[in-house]
Amino acid sequence: MMRLLSFPALLLTLLMSLLSACNSVFVPRQAQYSNQRITRELATDSVLYNIIKPYGDSVDKSMNTIIGTVREPLEKDQPEGTLGNFMADAYLAMGSLQFDKPIDAAFVNYGGIRLQQLPAGPLTLGKIFELMPFDNVLVLQSLSGVQLQSFLDLVASRGGWPVAGIRFTIKDRKATDVMIKEKPLQPQGQYWILNSDFVASGGDNAEMLKPIAQLSTGYLARKALIDYVAVQSRKQGYVGATLEKRVQYGQ
């Protein structure tokens, strides 16, 4: 005699069947494909275009939002540039609001700056995304004076990176005459240094930072730039930075 399942039992059986199906692995026995050259002459797929267009329009509207004004062009340069100073200042100022530690210095990976210039005039959200397209977060590390000197020597060997809160001179590809908050670097000292998680994790050959613990709030480096633009705009009506001999070449 067939036994009828109660509704709860039937539901449980169905769920178990579905879960079992989810664990199945399908492996294609063969695949057929060919290369397609993508050119402007290719016809637009109207169905796909109509699906994507609303999302594209929404993104364009957001990216074209004006968030501030650049008074004078900000330039990427080494050993120091106004664009790098703007970014380093943003990291230091906005990062200080994220952590309950006194940040001594902030660094910007020169290679991670993806624009050569922020031109004078209206500054859009899209330009900030072009400048910093990566989802790197700002992290804090406690470095001894010896560890910091090692990191600074790496920065010096690369021609100099944007910095805030610190000054030094590059001589023979080494960092010399290091001043932190207008005081000489002390080998026995301890310093809170702000970096991107990429650099703090050993990126761009910063291997000396890799074993050092990181403090993070998940605050994006790009968000720091956006927030800093808002702060500068409220305070002075424009975005700007100047050359201050933070990093310079020695004789």
N, C-alpha and C positions, 0 to 999 in steps of 0.2 A: 504494500500500500504506500503510495507516494505521500510523503509528509510535506505539508505546506509550511514555508518559512514565515515567521512573523515579520512585520514590516521592519522593526529594528534589526533583526537578523539579516533580512534581505539587503537593507541599506549597508550594513557592515560588510557583507559579502561583495557588494558592488564596489565599495571603497577599497577593499583589499585587492580586488581585481585591477582597479585603476592604478593603485600604487605599484602593483606588480608590473603593470605595463610601463610605468615610468622608469623602471629599472632596466628595461630592454635596451640593448645597444644595436643599432643598425649600421652596418658597414657596407658602403657601395662596392659592388663587384667590378664595375667599370664606370668610366666617366668620359663623356665626349665634350670637347670644348675647342674653341678657336680664338685666336687673338683678334681683337677689334680695334682699329685705329680710331682714336677719339679726335674729331676735328669739328670745326664750326659748321661744316657742311652737313653733319648728321641731323636728321629730322628730329624735332622735339617730340617726345612721347607725351601727348596731350593729357592722357589719363594720369600719368605719374606727375606731370607738371602741376596739374590742378590739385593734386593731393599735397604736394610740397609747398606750393606758392603761399598759402596762408601763414605757414611757419616761417618762410623766408621773409615775408613782409613784416612779421612781428619782430624778427631778429633785426632786420634793417632799421626799423623804427627805433628800437632800443639802442642799437649801436650808433645811430645818428644823433642821439640825445647830447646836447651841449652841457658839459658839466663844469666848465670854467673857461678862462681866457689866458693864453700864454702871451706875456707882454713882449718878450724878445725871444728869438729862436733859442732853443735849448739843444746844445750839440754834444754828441758822443765823442769823447777824445781821451787820449792817454798822455801823460800820467793822470790828468785831471780834466774833466769836462763839466759843463753846466748841467747837461742832462743827467750825468751820473751823480752829481751833487744833489740835484733835485730828488732823485730816487733814494739816495742814502739818507738824506734829511727826512724823507717820508717814512722810511723804515724805522729810523731812530725815534721820531716824534710819535708815530702811531703805535710802534711796538712798545714804547714806554707805557702806554695806556693798557696794554694787554697783560703785562707781567708785573708782579709785585717786587721785582728786583731792580736795583739801580743799574741800568744798561750803560756800559762804559763806551762802547763803540758799535757801529753798524757797518756792514759790508754789503756790496752789491757785486755779484759775479759779472765781470765785464762782458764775457761771452754770451751771457744770458740777456743782454740788452739788445732787442731785436729791431730797433730803429736807429738810424744815424742822427735823426733830428726830430724834435717836436717843433713845428713851425709856429711863428707868431700868429695869433688870431684865435678863433674859437677852438676849444679843445673838446673833442667828442669822446664818449665812452669807448667807441670803437678804436680810437687811437691808443687808448690805454691797453686794450686787448692786443693790439699790434705790438706795442712796446713790450708787454709782458704776457705772452700767450700761454705760459705754463701755469699749472695749478700748484706751484710750490708754496709752502707755508713758511712763515717766519718762526725760527726756533732760537732759543737762548742756550748758551753753553758757558760754563765757568772754566776759564783757562788760566793756568799759571803764567807768569811772565815769560818763562822759558817756552811754553807751548805757543803763546801768542807771538813771540819773536819768530818761531819756526814758521807759523802761518804767514806772518808778514813778509818773511823772506820769500815764500812762495809767491805771494802777491807781487812783490818787487820783481821777481824773476819773470813775471808775466807782463811787465811794463806798467804795473799799477792798476788798481781797481778803485771804483768809487767808494769813499769812506765818509763817515760822519763821527765826530767825537774824538778823532785821532788824527795825528799828522806825522809824516815821516819823509825822509829823503832817500832816494834810491841811489846807491853807490855800488858799483861792481855787482849789480843784480841782487843786492842785499838791502834790507830796510835798516836805515841808520837814523840817529837823532829822533827816536820815536817819542812822541809826546801824546799822552792820553789825558784828556780834560786839562790840558796845559801843564801836566806834570810828567817828568821822565818815566819811561817804562821801567818798572822794578822787576828783576828776574824772580824775586821771592813773592811778588805780589799776586793777587788773584783778581781776575777781571771777567765781568759778564759781557759776552760778545753775542751780537745778534747777526744771524746769517739766514740764508734760505736752507731748507732741509736738504736740498741737493748738495750744497757745499758742506754743510755740517755732517753729512753722511759719507764724506770722502770724495765727493764729485770734484771734477777738474783738478785731480791730483792732490786734494787736501786730505791726504791720508792721516795726517797728524790729528785731525778732528774726529775721525771715525770712531775711536773708542770712548770719546767723551760723551757723557749723558746729555740728553737734550730735554729742554722744557718746551712744551708746545701748547697753544690754545686752539690750534687749527686755523689760525688767522692767515688768510692768503696774502702773499706779497702784493698781488694785484689789487686786493681790497685796500691795502695800506696806501697805495698810490691814489686810488679813487677817494678815499677818506681824506687824505692830505690835501688833495685838490680842493675839496669842499672847505677844509679848514683855512687854507690860504685865501680862497675866494672870499670867505666871510671876513677874514682879518684885513686883507689889503686889496681885495678886488681883482686879483690876478695871480697867475702862477709864475714863479721865477726862481732863479738861483744865480749865484755869481762864482767866479773863480777865486779861491781863497788860499792857494798854495797848500792845500791839505796833503797832496802828494806831489813831489817835485824831484827832478833829476839833480844830483849833486855834480860838482865840478870834478 
